[in-house]
Amino acid sequence: MIRTAIVVFATLLLGAAAAPVAEAASETELERMSSFALLLGRGIGCNLETKRASAVIGSWFDQTFPPGSREQERYLPVFAEKVEQHAREQRSGDSPDNCADIANAFYTMRW
């Protein structure tokens, strides 16, 4: 499951630089945000080094939902909540993926 999510995530990440700033979030942007939250949360839950990934995700977030915009005010708390949820699930063993698989997928990403 994590490998499929990573392939989708990598495809979405590669298109992030070309993502236009939108008035309202598109389905693609929401899927990308969800993928970022899943991978980052699971990485945190596995105690992986997430500094570079967090910076890339933060840049994408600011580009997609500009600071101070209604969209960022709406989606940033949702994103943070999902990251925390995925980290909690990973730590408690409620994730379908083990940390070895997550580390492999996480460090394979070109952050």
C-alpha positions as CSV (number, residue, x, y, z in Angstrom):
1,M,0.0,0.0,0.0
2,I,2.7,2.5,0.9
3,R,4.6,1.8,-2.4
4,T,1.5,2.6,-4.4
5,A,0.9,5.8,-2.4
6,I,4.5,6.8,-2.9
7,V,4.3,6.4,-6.7
8,V,1.2,8.5,-6.7
9,F,2.8,10.9,-4.3
10,A,6.0,11.2,-6.4
11,T,3.9,11.9,-9.5
12,L,2.0,14.6,-7.7
13,L,5.2,16.0,-6.2
14,L,6.8,16.4,-9.6
15,G,3.8,18.4,-10.8
16,A,3.9,20.6,-7.7
17,A,6.2,23.3,-9.2
18,A,3.7,23.9,-12.0
19,A,0.7,24.0,-9.7
20,P,-1.2,27.3,-10.1
21,V,-2.3,29.2,-7.1
22,A,-6.0,28.6,-6.9
23,E,-9.0,30.3,-5.3
24,A,-10.3,27.0,-4.0
25,A,-8.5,23.7,-3.6
26,S,-8.9,21.3,-6.5
27,E,-9.3,17.6,-6.0
28,T,-5.7,17.1,-7.1
29,E,-4.4,19.6,-4.5
30,L,-6.5,17.9,-1.8
31,E,-5.2,14.5,-2.8
32,R,-1.6,15.8,-2.8
33,M,-2.1,17.4,0.6
34,S,-3.5,14.1,1.9
35,S,-0.5,12.1,0.5
36,F,1.9,14.6,2.1
37,A,0.1,14.2,5.4
38,L,0.2,10.4,5.2
39,L,3.8,10.1,4.3
40,L,5.0,12.8,6.7
41,G,2.9,11.4,9.6
42,R,4.1,7.9,9.1
43,G,7.7,9.1,8.8
44,I,7.4,11.0,12.0
45,G,5.7,7.9,13.6
46,C,8.8,5.9,12.6
47,N,11.2,8.5,13.9
48,L,12.6,9.2,10.5
49,E,14.5,12.4,9.6
50,T,11.7,14.6,8.2
51,K,13.4,18.0,8.1
52,R,14.0,18.1,4.3
53,A,10.5,16.6,3.5
54,S,8.9,19.1,5.8
55,A,10.6,22.0,4.0
56,V,9.5,20.8,0.6
57,I,6.0,20.2,1.8
58,G,5.9,23.7,3.5
59,S,7.0,25.3,0.2
60,W,4.4,23.5,-1.7
61,F,1.8,24.4,0.8
62,D,2.7,28.1,0.7
63,Q,2.7,28.1,-3.1
64,T,-0.6,26.3,-3.3
65,F,-2.3,28.1,-0.4
66,P,-0.6,31.4,0.1
67,P,0.2,32.5,3.7
68,G,-2.8,34.5,5.1
69,S,-5.2,33.2,2.5
70,R,-8.6,31.8,3.4
71,E,-7.4,28.5,1.8
72,Q,-4.3,28.2,4.1
73,E,-6.4,29.1,7.1
74,R,-8.8,26.4,6.2
75,Y,-6.4,23.6,5.1
76,L,-3.4,24.0,7.3
77,P,-5.1,22.9,10.5
78,V,-6.6,19.9,8.6
79,F,-3.2,19.0,7.3
80,A,-1.6,19.2,10.7
81,E,-4.4,17.1,12.2
82,K,-3.9,14.4,9.6
83,V,-0.1,14.4,10.1
84,E,-0.7,13.9,13.8
85,Q,-3.3,11.2,13.2
86,H,-0.9,9.2,10.9
87,A,2.0,9.5,13.3
88,R,-0.2,8.3,16.2
89,E,-1.5,5.4,14.1
90,Q,2.1,4.4,13.1
91,R,3.3,4.6,16.7
92,S,0.4,2.5,18.0
93,G,0.8,-0.2,15.3
94,D,-2.5,0.8,13.6
95,S,-0.8,1.5,10.3
96,P,-0.8,-1.2,7.6
97,D,2.8,-0.5,6.9
98,N,5.9,-1.3,8.9
99,C,8.6,1.3,9.5
100,A,11.1,-0.5,7.3
101,D,8.8,-0.1,4.3
102,I,8.0,3.4,5.2
103,A,11.7,4.3,5.6
104,N,12.4,2.7,2.2
105,A,9.6,4.7,0.5
106,F,10.4,7.9,2.4
107,Y,14.1,8.0,1.6
108,T,13.4,7.0,-2.0
109,M,11.6,10.3,-2.5
110,R,13.5,13.1,-4.1
111,W,12.8,15.7,-1.5
